[in-house]
């Protein structure tokens, strides 16, 4: 998607370990990506209702982290997540959240999802859906792991010819919730800069327990209708909801309801629909074009 790359933080031999999921043809295919984050709390929330909503939704399911509360243990995946969303595991492509790292190395997360979570222990990978390049990234990385992911992402973006791309990871760059009042995480700022400079179209996150849609913007929060990243926050998968605390710049819609986001990925554009879990009704919708790098 662009020419430049960043230097490998671990050296050439280690860089070779960061493999990608296989690509598949289908540039004319219309694909569907549907899901949410912040999902399963045993005895609380609405993960069962959002799981039922997925029963009638085709396509690949994305999971934007905080999947099994409170610590992402094997028992919590088995007893909380599995009954609600587990029947969709074969078509689920997850990203880890901070609660998964309540267990050392997020080991139960990688064990539960297996190869669908990408290379074991990394928490980032890419795949294709129709004409779209899809990145599942890890916003929990620090130190040398943070730089290794950025190097991998830069090389992948430079090597791919896709005109349309979407990325998802747990922590949002901007939000109208309580987390939005804190300075942005360094890894999230880094990911946004890399994605923006390569011309990626859409970013999906969670962490805040509500739905929020932003207009296209730059990594520093400046509106950019031509090349900006459109961010969705979809922390509505079942964990108890929270409320926004203040509306921030470029926020276009906020809903504190349970539900899932459905993206219809077309060869040169995308459509979004946020589906409420009560009835499956479309509560927010729209469309946007793919664009190249600035």
C-alpha positions in Angstrom: 0.0 0.0 0.0 3.0 2.3 0.3 6.7 2.2 -0.3 8.4 3.0 3.0 9.1 0.6 5.9 10.6 0.9 9.3 13.7 -0.9 10.5 13.3 -4.3 12.2 13.7 -4.0 15.9 14.9 -7.5 16.3 17.1 -8.1 13.3 16.4 -9.9 10.0 16.3 -13.4 11.4 13.8 -12.6 14.0 11.7 -10.5 11.6 11.2 -13.7 9.5 9.2 -15.1 12.4 6.4 -12.6 12.0 4.3 -14.5 9.5 0.9 -13.6 8.0 -2.3 -15.6 7.4 -2.5 -16.8 3.8 -3.9 -14.5 1.2 -6.8 -15.6 -1.0 -8.1 -14.3 -4.3 -11.5 -12.6 -4.6 -11.1 -8.9 -5.6 -14.7 -8.7 -6.9 -16.2 -10.4 -3.9 -18.4 -8.6 -1.4 -17.4 -9.7 2.1 -18.9 -9.2 5.5 -17.1 -8.5 8.8 -19.2 -8.5 11.9 -18.6 -8.4 15.6 -17.8 -6.4 18.7 -15.5 -6.4 21.8 -16.0 -6.5 25.5 -18.0 -9.6 25.6 -18.4 -12.3 28.2 -19.0 -11.8 31.9 -20.4 -14.8 33.7 -23.7 -13.9 35.4 -23.8 -10.4 34.0 -24.3 -8.4 30.8 -25.8 -9.5 27.5 -23.3 -11.7 25.7 -25.9 -14.4 25.1 -28.2 -11.9 23.3 -25.3 -10.6 21.1 -24.3 -14.2 20.4 -27.8 -14.9 19.2 -27.7 -11.9 17.0 -24.6 -13.4 15.2 -26.6 -16.6 14.4 -28.3 -14.7 11.6 -25.2 -12.8 10.4 -23.0 -14.3 7.6 -19.4 -13.5 7.2 -16.3 -13.4 9.4 -16.6 -12.4 13.0 -14.1 -10.0 14.4 -13.6 -9.8 18.2 -12.0 -6.6 19.4 -10.6 -7.8 22.7 -11.7 -8.2 26.4 -13.4 -11.5 25.4 -13.7 -13.4 28.7 -13.8 -11.4 31.9 -12.2 -10.7 34.3 -8.8 -12.3 33.6 -9.1 -14.3 30.3 -8.6 -17.6 32.1 -9.3 -21.0 30.5 -12.3 -21.4 32.8 -13.7 -18.0 31.9 -13.4 -18.8 28.2 -15.1 -22.2 28.8 -17.8 -21.0 31.1 -18.5 -17.4 30.0 -17.5 -17.0 26.4 -18.1 -20.4 25.0 -21.9 -20.6 25.8 -22.5 -17.2 24.3 -20.3 -16.8 21.2 -18.3 -20.1 21.1 -20.5 -21.7 18.4 -19.1 -19.2 16.0 -15.4 -19.9 16.9 -14.5 -21.4 13.5 -15.3 -18.2 11.7 -14.0 -15.8 14.4 -10.8 -13.8 13.9 -9.9 -12.3 17.3 -7.7 -9.5 18.7 -6.6 -9.6 22.4 -7.7 -7.0 25.0 -6.1 -6.1 28.3 -8.3 -8.5 30.2 -6.8 -11.4 28.2 -3.5 -10.4 29.7 -4.9 -11.0 33.1 -3.6 -14.5 32.4 0.2 -14.7 31.8 1.0 -14.1 28.2 -2.7 -14.3 27.3 -2.0 -18.1 27.0 -5.7 -19.2 27.4 -6.7 -16.8 24.6 -4.2 -18.3 22.2 -5.0 -21.8 23.3 -8.8 -21.3 22.8 -8.7 -19.7 19.4 -5.7 -21.6 18.0 -4.6 -20.7 14.5 -7.5 -18.3 14.1 -5.6 -15.9 16.5 -2.5 -15.9 14.3 1.0 -16.9 15.3 0.9 -18.1 19.0 2.0 -15.5 21.5 2.1 -12.5 19.1 -1.5 -11.3 18.9 -1.3 -9.8 15.4 -1.8 -11.1 11.9 -3.5 -10.2 8.6 -5.9 -11.8 6.2 -8.0 -10.9 3.2 -11.7 -10.6 2.7 -12.6 -10.0 -0.9 -10.8 -6.9 -2.1 -9.9 -5.9 1.4 -6.8 -6.4 3.5 -7.7 -7.0 7.2 -5.3 -6.5 10.1 -5.9 -7.8 13.6 -3.5 -6.0 15.8 -2.3 -6.1 19.5 -2.6 -2.8 21.4 -1.2 -4.4 24.5 2.4 -4.6 23.3 5.3 -2.8 25.0 9.0 -2.4 24.5 10.6 -4.6 21.9 7.3 -6.3 21.2 5.8 -3.0 20.3 8.5 -2.2 17.8 8.4 -5.7 16.3 4.7 -5.4 15.6 5.2 -1.9 14.0 8.0 -3.3 11.8 5.8 -6.2 10.7 2.9 -3.9 10.0 5.0 -1.5 8.0 6.4 -4.3 5.9 2.9 -5.9 5.3 1.4 -2.5 4.3 4.3 -1.9 1.9 4.0 -5.3 0.3 0.3 -5.4 -0.3 -1.5 -4.0 -3.3 -5.0 -3.8 -1.8 -6.8 -0.5 -2.4 -9.0 -1.0 0.7 -8.0 -2.0 4.3 -9.4 -2.2 7.8 -7.7 -2.8 11.1 -9.0 -3.7 14.5 -7.4 -3.7 18.0 -8.7 -3.2 21.5 -7.8 0.3 22.6 -9.2 3.3 20.8 -7.2 6.3 19.8 -10.1 8.7 20.5 -13.3 8.2 22.6 -16.0 10.2 24.4 -15.7 7.8 27.4 -13.7 7.8 30.6 -10.7 6.3 28.9 -10.6 9.2 26.4 -9.6 11.6 29.1 -6.2 9.9 29.5 -3.2 10.5 27.3 -3.2 8.1 24.3 -1.2 4.9 24.7 2.1 5.1 22.8 1.4 1.8 20.9 -2.0 3.0 19.8 -0.6 6.3 18.5 2.1 4.4 16.7 -0.4 2.1 15.1 -2.6 5.0 14.0 0.4 6.8 12.4 1.4 3.7 10.5 -2.1 3.0 9.3 -2.9 6.5 8.3 0.3 7.0 6.3 -0.5 3.8 4.4 -4.0 4.9 3.5 -6.0 2.4 5.6 -9.7 3.3 5.6 -11.3 2.0 8.8 -10.2 1.2 12.4 -12.3 -0.7 14.9 -11.7 -0.8 18.6 -13.6 -1.4 21.9 -12.5 -0.9 25.5 -15.2 1.7 26.1 -18.4 -0.2 26.8 -20.6 1.7 24.3 -20.8 2.3 20.5 -19.2 5.4 18.9 -18.6 6.3 15.3 -16.1 9.0 14.3 -15.7 10.9 11.1 -12.4 10.4 9.1 -9.5 12.0 10.9 -5.7 12.1 11.2 -3.7 10.5 14.1 -3.7 13.9 15.9 -7.5 14.2 15.7 -7.8 16.7 12.7 -10.7 16.1 10.5 -9.6 14.7 7.1 -12.5 13.7 4.8 -10.1 12.6 2.0 -7.5 10.4 3.7 -8.6 10.1 7.4 -9.2 6.9 9.3 -12.8 6.3 10.3 -12.9 4.8 13.8 -15.6 2.7 15.3 -15.7 1.8 19.0 -17.8 -1.3 19.5 -17.4 -2.3 23.2 -21.0 -3.6 23.1 -20.6 -7.4 22.9 -22.1 -8.1 26.3 -20.1 -6.7 29.2 -22.1 -4.2 31.3 -22.4 -0.9 29.4 -21.0 2.5 30.4 -22.0 6.0 29.4 -19.9 8.6 27.5 -18.6 11.4 29.8 -18.1 14.1 27.1 -18.4 14.3 23.3 -15.0 14.8 21.7 -14.1 16.3 18.3 -15.2 14.4 15.2 -17.6 12.1 17.1 -20.6 11.5 14.9 -22.7 9.0 16.8 -22.8 7.5 20.3 -25.1 4.7 21.6 -25.0 3.0 24.9 -26.7 -0.2 23.8 -25.7 -3.8 23.3 -25.1 -4.9 19.7 -22.7 -5.7 16.9 -21.1 -3.8 14.0 -21.6 -5.2 10.5 -19.2 -4.0 7.8 -20.0 -4.8 4.2 -16.7 -4.7 2.3 -17.2 -3.9 -1.4 -14.4 -3.6 -4.0 -14.0 0.2 -3.6 -16.1 1.1 -0.7 -17.7 -0.1 2.6 -21.1 0.1 4.4 -21.6 0.0 8.1 -24.6 -1.0 10.2 -24.8 -1.2 14.0 -27.3 -3.8 15.0 -29.0 -3.6 18.4 -29.2 -6.9 20.2 -32.8 -6.3 21.4 -34.4 -6.8 17.9 -31.5 -6.7 15.4 -32.7 -3.3 14.3 -30.2 -1.1 12.5 -29.4 1.8 14.9 -26.7 3.5 12.9 -25.7 3.1 9.3 -23.7 4.7 6.5 -21.1 4.2 3.8 -17.7 5.4 2.7 -15.2 5.1 -0.1 -11.8 3.5 0.0 -8.9 5.9 -0.5 -5.2 5.8 -1.0 -2.5 7.2 1.2 -2.2 11.0 1.8 
